[in-house]
Amino acid sequence: MTDTAEMTQQDIILTPNAAKRVALIAEKQKKPAILRLAVDGGGCSGFQYRFELSDGIESDDTSVEEAGVTLVVDEISLDLVRGSAVDFVESLGGNAFQVTNPNAASGCGCGSSFSV
């Protein structure tokens, strides 16, 4: 188990652009600026990323803060996303949170699922 206090920037990164977007969404929804990243089985490549605003940090979560916004990842998901960067990307195809995951052997075209 990774203790939150022991976590380093190398475990996972929340980019300033993603932090800005989370802060905006949290303010509109009147929720804490805590983004939860989880990995679920499924998607077209085997695993899929799931993002949601969280009301708090759980005891087994690892967290990182950027510009007053906290990114939390549960212990099991962290094993699959360690070393990743979470960004918010705006493009002609749409706006979305994107994970750059060095552990992914392959991914799908939409960028929301991956395999290891």
Disulfide bonds with the S-S distance in Angstrom:
none
